[in-house]
Amino acid sequence: MKAFLTKAAGYLLALVVGMGAAWSFTGFANTANNPESANSTLSSKSGKAFDRSHDDPSRPSRAIGNVHRQAWDLLMLQSPGERKKLIPILLKEWIKRDPAGALEAALQEDQSTLWLELFSPLFEEDPQHFKDLFADERYGLKTEQARGWWIARMAIRDPAALLAQGGEFGPITRDQIAKSCAEMAKHDQERMRSLIGTVATLPDTPENRQMASTLARALASQMDAQELLDRLIEFPGEAGAAMIGGAMATMMERTNVEGARATFAGLPDDMRKAAVEATLAKPGKNVSGYLAAMDEVINTPEWSSLQKPLAVRLHEARPGPDQNATLLAWAAHMPEREDTMDLYRVAVRGFVTGYPQDAREWIGKMEPGWKQQNSLAAFVQSALAGRRDETGAQWAFQQITDPVFRAEAEGFFRSYEARKEKR
């Protein structure tokens, strides 16, 4: 074992000094096990700086890559200080011979973000080749880190090419691509305008429409609103509509419900449809635009399929306490139907959960009817699920007379008792 470690340490030292010396140091062993390895070594030193032959297992970079892996494994046994000093030397040589193996190793390290910068020459020579290294998610969760590094550099180098490839990725990565391009252009108005034109010329696909909407959202926070809309109107078709919708969704975050309603009403039908869809797709911190967008669809035939996902989305947006007054005022005008029961409860939930005493007074001042009964049911639900307040829940339950809402409240009590038994 001691002899082995001595030989391994000697090899690592030779590798640090120079790959040629390292290969000579271990060549006799490799030649004994694989007679073709010596000739392979010579052939591997010809050609371009970055040898892509690693894609073919029969080519020499595989053998050299294995040697690099052995050196890497030994290097991982060294102290943090030694690793930090020697890793760049090893990786630079490894990248030239076997980029995929080098990337896999680099991503395993805690400082992988730092080591990714060593791949810059490979990226600059051929960005597509670096992209191919992570194309099949071969690095598991670490693939996202390599992909994010590539996206950030592509957003600077060639945003048009990056956007053109966005449809190849999933929705989260597409959003990342659009936001990265917008971020890199935020101090360059001309570049922002160029991005709009680039996205507008992409093939009309759902993926590209999503990316166009996300890009417009990001640009809307950086450009003059009217200038952006004036430019977007120049682009007809689904991509243009998606961008208008995304831009409008961001602009809605700066207004109240009445202002959002007026904005929707002032748009041509096709633009209004796109703006409503984009606003409903992702509530902002200010829910006013989202609430106004729901008003646009709550009385349409599409509402039957939208009611549940839109209620869930509003719940997941978790509006802050500063939004309670807006939500209560909006809920007060909600149509009183079975298909809006859950949505109403979501709208008032934050208030009745966070401010139970104020909620009691608010309910006490309500006229008897659908909204009062639904508010009492919401109070029961929040008291039991949010505060374990059985007394408060009973206070509200005793006032529920509508059989539909009373049955709902009874279900909340049963669920609460079942949870108590498990605790």
C-alpha positions as CSV (number, residue, x, y, z in Angstrom):
1,M,0.0,0.0,0.0
2,K,2.8,2.4,0.9
3,A,4.5,1.7,-2.5
4,F,1.2,2.3,-4.3
5,L,0.7,5.7,-2.5
6,T,4.2,6.7,-3.3
7,K,3.8,5.9,-6.9
8,A,0.4,7.7,-7.0
9,A,1.9,10.7,-5.3
10,G,4.7,10.7,-7.8
11,Y,2.3,10.5,-10.7
12,L,0.2,13.4,-9.3
13,L,3.4,15.5,-9.0
14,A,4.3,14.7,-12.5
15,L,0.8,15.6,-13.7
16,V,1.1,18.9,-12.0
17,V,4.4,19.6,-13.7
18,G,3.2,18.6,-17.1
19,M,0.9,16.1,-18.8
20,G,3.7,14.8,-21.0
21,A,5.8,13.8,-18.0
22,A,2.8,12.3,-16.3
23,W,2.0,10.1,-19.3
24,S,5.6,9.0,-19.5
25,F,5.6,8.2,-15.8
26,T,2.7,5.8,-16.1
27,G,3.1,4.7,-19.7
28,F,4.8,1.5,-19.0
29,A,1.9,0.3,-16.8
30,N,-0.8,1.3,-19.3
31,T,1.2,-0.3,-22.2
32,A,1.4,-3.6,-20.3
33,N,-2.3,-3.7,-19.8
34,N,-3.3,-2.2,-23.2
35,P,-0.7,-2.4,-26.0
36,E,-2.5,0.1,-28.0
37,S,-2.3,2.8,-25.4
38,A,1.2,4.1,-26.2
39,N,0.3,4.6,-29.9
40,S,-3.0,6.2,-28.8
41,T,-1.2,8.7,-26.7
42,L,0.8,9.9,-29.6
43,S,-2.2,10.3,-31.9
44,S,-4.1,12.2,-29.2
45,K,-1.6,15.0,-29.2
46,S,-2.4,16.0,-32.7
47,G,-5.4,18.2,-33.8
48,K,-7.2,21.0,-32.1
49,A,-6.6,22.2,-28.5
50,F,-9.9,20.6,-27.3
51,D,-10.0,17.0,-28.4
52,R,-13.6,15.9,-28.9
53,S,-12.7,12.3,-29.5
54,H,-14.1,11.5,-26.0
55,D,-17.4,11.0,-27.6
56,D,-16.0,7.8,-29.1
57,P,-15.1,5.2,-26.4
58,S,-12.5,3.6,-28.7
59,R,-10.5,6.9,-29.0
60,P,-7.5,7.7,-26.8
61,S,-9.1,10.5,-24.7
62,R,-11.0,7.8,-22.8
63,A,-7.8,6.2,-21.6
64,I,-6.3,9.6,-20.7
65,G,-9.5,10.6,-19.0
66,N,-9.2,7.6,-16.8
67,V,-5.7,8.6,-15.8
68,H,-7.0,12.1,-15.0
69,R,-9.8,10.5,-12.9
70,Q,-7.2,8.6,-10.9
71,A,-5.2,11.7,-10.3
72,W,-8.4,13.5,-9.3
73,D,-9.4,10.8,-6.8
74,L,-6.0,11.1,-5.3
75,L,-6.2,14.9,-5.2
76,M,-9.4,14.7,-3.3
77,L,-7.4,13.1,-0.4
78,Q,-5.2,16.2,-0.1
79,S,-5.8,19.1,2.2
80,P,-8.3,21.9,1.1
81,G,-5.4,24.2,0.5
82,E,-3.6,21.7,-1.7
83,R,-6.7,21.0,-3.6
84,K,-7.4,24.6,-4.3
85,K,-3.9,25.1,-5.6
86,L,-3.7,21.9,-7.8
87,I,-7.3,21.5,-9.1
88,P,-6.9,24.3,-11.8
89,I,-3.7,22.7,-13.1
90,L,-5.3,19.3,-13.4
91,L,-8.6,20.5,-14.8
92,K,-7.1,22.6,-17.5
93,E,-5.3,19.6,-18.9
94,W,-8.3,17.3,-18.4
95,I,-10.6,19.7,-20.2
96,K,-8.4,19.5,-23.3
97,R,-8.6,15.7,-23.4
98,D,-12.0,14.8,-21.9
99,P,-14.3,17.8,-21.3
100,A,-17.2,15.6,-20.1
101,G,-15.1,13.8,-17.5
102,A,-13.6,17.1,-16.3
103,L,-17.0,18.7,-16.0
104,E,-18.3,15.8,-14.0
105,A,-15.4,16.0,-11.6
106,A,-15.6,19.8,-11.3
107,L,-19.3,19.7,-10.4
108,Q,-18.6,17.4,-7.5
109,E,-16.5,20.1,-5.7
110,D,-17.9,22.6,-3.2
111,Q,-16.3,25.4,-5.2
112,S,-17.7,24.1,-8.5
113,T,-18.8,27.6,-9.5
114,L,-15.2,28.7,-9.4
115,W,-13.9,25.7,-11.4
116,L,-16.5,26.2,-14.1
117,E,-14.7,29.3,-15.1
118,L,-11.8,27.0,-16.3
119,F,-14.1,25.9,-19.0
120,S,-14.2,29.4,-20.5
121,P,-11.8,28.7,-23.3
122,L,-13.8,25.7,-24.4
123,F,-17.0,27.8,-24.3
124,E,-15.4,30.6,-26.3
125,E,-14.2,28.1,-28.9
126,D,-17.6,26.4,-29.3
127,P,-20.5,27.2,-27.0
128,Q,-22.6,24.4,-28.6
129,H,-20.0,21.8,-27.6
130,F,-20.2,22.9,-23.9
131,K,-24.0,22.7,-24.2
132,D,-23.8,19.1,-25.5
133,L,-21.9,18.1,-22.3
134,F,-25.0,18.6,-20.2
135,A,-27.7,17.8,-22.8
136,D,-28.9,14.6,-21.2
137,E,-29.0,15.6,-17.6
138,R,-26.1,13.2,-17.0
139,Y,-24.9,15.1,-13.9
140,G,-28.2,14.9,-12.0
141,L,-29.0,17.9,-10.0
142,K,-25.6,19.4,-10.7
143,T,-26.6,19.6,-14.4
144,E,-28.6,22.7,-13.5
145,Q,-25.5,24.4,-12.3
146,A,-23.6,23.7,-15.6
147,R,-26.6,24.8,-17.6
148,G,-27.0,28.0,-15.6
149,W,-23.4,28.8,-16.2
150,W,-23.8,28.3,-20.0
151,I,-27.0,30.4,-20.1
152,A,-25.3,33.3,-18.3
153,R,-22.4,33.4,-20.7
154,M,-24.6,32.9,-23.8
155,A,-26.8,35.8,-22.6
156,I,-23.8,38.0,-22.9
157,R,-22.1,36.4,-26.0
158,D,-25.1,35.7,-28.3
159,P,-28.6,36.3,-26.8
160,A,-30.3,35.7,-30.1
161,A,-28.8,32.2,-30.4
162,L,-29.7,31.5,-26.8
163,L,-33.3,32.6,-27.2
164,A,-33.5,30.5,-30.4
165,Q,-32.6,27.4,-28.4
166,G,-35.0,28.1,-25.5
167,G,-37.7,25.8,-26.8
168,E,-35.4,22.8,-26.3
169,F,-35.6,23.2,-22.5
170,G,-38.3,23.0,-19.8
171,P,-40.4,25.9,-18.6
172,I,-38.2,26.8,-15.7
173,T,-35.1,27.0,-17.9
174,R,-36.9,28.9,-20.5
175,D,-37.8,31.5,-17.9
176,Q,-34.2,31.6,-16.8
177,I,-33.1,32.2,-20.4
178,A,-35.5,35.1,-21.0
179,K,-34.6,36.7,-17.6
180,S,-30.9,36.3,-18.2
181,C,-31.1,38.0,-21.6
182,A,-33.1,40.9,-20.2
183,E,-30.7,41.3,-17.2
184,M,-27.7,41.5,-19.5
185,A,-29.4,44.2,-21.6
186,K,-30.8,46.3,-18.8
187,H,-28.2,49.1,-19.3
188,D,-28.4,49.0,-23.1
189,Q,-31.7,50.2,-24.6
190,E,-30.8,49.2,-28.1
191,R,-30.0,45.7,-27.0
192,M,-33.4,45.5,-25.3
193,R,-35.1,46.5,-28.5
194,S,-33.0,43.9,-30.4
195,L,-34.2,41.2,-28.0
196,I,-37.8,42.0,-28.7
197,G,-37.2,41.7,-32.4
198,T,-35.4,38.4,-31.9
199,V,-38.2,36.8,-30.0
200,A,-40.8,38.1,-32.4
201,T,-39.2,36.2,-35.2
202,L,-39.0,32.8,-33.4
203,P,-41.3,30.0,-34.6
204,D,-44.8,30.2,-33.1
205,T,-44.7,27.4,-30.5
206,P,-46.1,27.3,-26.9
207,E,-42.6,27.2,-25.6
208,N,-41.5,30.3,-27.5
209,R,-44.7,32.1,-26.5
210,Q,-43.9,31.4,-22.9
211,M,-40.4,32.7,-23.3
212,A,-41.6,35.8,-25.1
213,S,-44.0,36.6,-22.3
214,T,-41.3,36.1,-19.7
215,L,-38.9,38.4,-21.6
216,A,-41.5,41.1,-21.9
217,R,-42.3,40.9,-18.2
218,A,-38.6,41.4,-17.5
219,L,-38.2,44.2,-20.0
220,A,-41.4,46.0,-18.7
221,S,-39.6,46.6,-15.4
222,Q,-36.7,48.2,-17.2
223,M,-38.1,50.1,-20.1
224,D,-40.6,53.0,-20.4
225,A,-44.0,51.3,-20.4
226,Q,-45.4,53.2,-23.4
227,E,-42.3,52.8,-25.5
228,L,-42.4,49.0,-24.9
229,L,-46.0,48.7,-25.8
230,D,-45.5,50.8,-28.9
231,R,-42.8,48.5,-30.0
232,L,-44.7,45.3,-29.2
233,I,-47.7,46.4,-31.2
234,E,-45.5,46.3,-34.3
235,F,-45.3,42.5,-34.0
236,P,-48.5,40.7,-35.0
237,G,-49.3,37.1,-34.3
238,E,-49.1,34.9,-31.2
239,A,-45.5,35.9,-30.2
240,G,-46.4,39.6,-30.3
241,A,-49.6,38.9,-28.3
242,A,-47.6,36.9,-25.7
243,M,-45.1,39.7,-25.3
244,I,-47.9,42.3,-24.9
245,G,-49.6,40.1,-22.3
246,G,-46.3,39.6,-20.4
247,A,-45.6,43.3,-20.4
248,M,-49.1,44.2,-19.3
249,A,-48.9,41.6,-16.5
250,T,-45.9,43.4,-15.1
251,M,-47.4,46.8,-15.5
252,M,-50.5,45.6,-13.6
253,E,-48.4,45.2,-10.5
254,R,-48.1,49.0,-10.4
255,T,-51.8,49.8,-10.3
256,N,-55.0,49.0,-8.3
257,V,-57.9,46.8,-9.3
258,E,-59.8,49.7,-10.8
259,G,-56.8,50.8,-12.8
260,A,-56.2,47.3,-14.0
261,R,-59.9,46.9,-15.1
262,A,-59.7,50.2,-17.0
263,T,-56.4,49.0,-18.7
264,F,-58.0,45.7,-19.8
265,A,-61.1,47.5,-21.1
266,G,-59.0,49.9,-23.2
267,L,-57.2,47.1,-25.1
268,P,-58.2,45.6,-28.5
269,D,-59.8,42.2,-28.0
270,D,-56.8,40.2,-29.1
271,M,-54.4,42.1,-26.9
272,R,-56.8,42.0,-24.0
273,K,-57.0,38.3,-24.2
274,A,-53.2,37.9,-24.2
275,A,-52.9,40.3,-21.3
276,V,-55.5,38.5,-19.3
277,E,-53.9,35.1,-19.9
278,A,-50.5,36.3,-19.0
279,T,-51.7,38.0,-15.8
280,L,-53.6,34.9,-14.7
281,A,-50.6,32.7,-15.4
282,K,-48.5,34.3,-12.6
283,P,-49.8,36.6,-9.9
284,G,-47.4,39.3,-8.9
285,K,-46.7,40.7,-5.4
286,N,-49.5,43.2,-6.1
287,V,-52.6,41.0,-6.7
288,S,-54.7,43.8,-8.2
289,G,-54.0,42.9,-11.8
290,Y,-54.7,39.2,-11.0
291,L,-58.0,40.0,-9.4
292,A,-59.0,42.3,-12.4
293,A,-58.0,39.5,-14.8
294,M,-60.2,37.1,-13.0
295,D,-63.1,39.5,-13.4
296,E,-62.5,39.2,-17.1
297,V,-63.1,35.4,-17.1
298,I,-65.3,34.7,-14.1
299,N,-68.5,35.0,-16.2
300,T,-67.3,33.2,-19.3
301,P,-67.9,29.6,-20.4
302,E,-64.1,28.9,-19.7
303,W,-64.6,29.6,-16.0
304,S,-65.7,26.0,-15.3
305,S,-62.2,24.8,-16.1
306,L,-60.4,27.8,-14.6
307,Q,-62.1,28.2,-11.2
308,K,-60.0,25.7,-9.3
309,P,-56.5,26.4,-10.7
310,L,-57.0,30.1,-10.4
311,A,-58.2,29.8,-6.7
312,V,-55.1,27.6,-6.0
313,R,-52.8,30.1,-7.7
314,L,-54.2,33.0,-5.6
315,H,-53.7,30.9,-2.5
316,E,-50.1,30.1,-3.5
317,A,-49.4,33.7,-4.2
318,R,-49.8,34.3,-0.4
319,P,-50.7,38.0,-0.6
320,G,-49.3,40.0,2.3
321,P,-51.4,41.7,5.0
322,D,-51.2,45.0,2.9
323,Q,-53.3,43.3,0.3
324,N,-56.2,42.3,2.7
325,A,-58.2,45.4,2.0
326,T,-58.0,45.0,-1.7
327,L,-59.0,41.3,-1.5
328,L,-61.9,42.0,0.8
329,A,-63.2,44.8,-1.4
330,W,-62.9,42.6,-4.5
331,A,-64.6,39.6,-2.8
332,A,-67.5,41.8,-1.8
333,H,-68.5,42.1,-5.5
334,M,-67.9,38.4,-6.4
335,P,-70.8,36.6,-8.1
336,E,-72.6,34.4,-5.5
337,R,-72.4,31.0,-7.1
338,E,-71.4,27.5,-6.2
339,D,-68.4,27.7,-8.5
340,T,-67.0,30.8,-6.7
341,M,-67.4,29.4,-3.1
342,D,-63.8,28.3,-2.8
343,L,-62.4,31.4,-4.5
344,Y,-64.2,33.7,-2.1
345,R,-62.8,31.8,0.8
346,V,-59.3,32.0,-0.5
347,A,-59.8,35.8,-1.0
348,V,-60.8,36.4,2.7
349,R,-58.6,33.7,4.3
350,G,-55.6,35.8,4.9
351,F,-57.6,38.4,6.8
352,V,-59.7,35.9,8.9
353,T,-56.6,33.9,9.7
354,G,-54.3,36.7,10.7
355,Y,-56.7,39.1,12.3
356,P,-59.4,37.0,14.0
357,Q,-60.8,39.7,16.2
358,D,-61.1,42.2,13.4
359,A,-62.6,39.4,11.3
360,R,-65.3,38.9,13.9
361,E,-66.3,42.5,13.8
362,W,-66.2,42.5,10.0
363,I,-68.5,39.5,9.8
364,G,-70.8,40.9,12.4
365,K,-71.4,44.0,10.2
366,M,-72.3,41.9,7.1
367,E,-75.8,41.5,5.8
368,P,-77.2,38.0,6.2
369,G,-76.7,36.0,3.1
370,W,-74.2,34.0,0.9
371,K,-71.1,36.1,1.6
372,Q,-71.8,36.2,5.4
373,Q,-72.3,32.5,5.6
374,N,-69.3,31.8,3.4
375,S,-67.2,34.1,5.6
376,L,-68.3,32.2,8.7
377,A,-67.3,29.0,7.1
378,A,-63.9,30.5,6.2
379,F,-63.5,31.6,9.9
380,V,-64.2,28.0,11.0
381,Q,-61.6,26.7,8.6
382,S,-58.9,29.2,9.5
383,A,-59.6,28.9,13.3
384,L,-59.1,25.1,13.2
385,A,-56.4,24.8,10.5
386,G,-54.5,27.9,11.2
387,R,-54.8,28.6,14.9
388,R,-56.3,25.5,16.6
389,D,-58.9,27.8,18.0
390,E,-61.8,25.5,18.8
391,T,-63.7,28.2,20.7
392,G,-63.5,30.6,17.8
393,A,-64.5,27.9,15.4
394,Q,-67.6,27.1,17.5
395,W,-68.5,30.8,17.6
396,A,-68.6,30.9,13.8
397,F,-70.2,27.5,13.4
398,Q,-73.2,28.4,15.6
399,Q,-74.1,31.2,13.2
400,I,-74.1,29.1,10.0
401,T,-77.6,28.3,9.0
402,D,-77.2,27.7,5.3
403,P,-77.1,23.8,4.9
404,V,-74.3,23.9,2.2
405,F,-72.0,26.0,4.3
406,R,-72.9,24.2,7.5
407,A,-71.9,20.9,5.8
408,E,-68.6,22.5,4.7
409,A,-67.9,23.6,8.3
410,E,-68.8,20.2,9.7
411,G,-66.2,18.7,7.3
412,F,-63.6,21.1,8.7
413,F,-64.3,19.9,12.2
414,R,-64.0,16.2,11.2
415,S,-60.7,16.9,9.5
416,Y,-59.5,18.8,12.6
417,E,-60.5,15.9,14.9
418,A,-58.7,13.4,12.7
419,R,-55.5,15.4,12.8
420,K,-55.8,15.6,16.6
421,E,-55.9,11.8,16.9
422,K,-52.7,11.5,14.9
423,R,-50.8,14.0,17.1
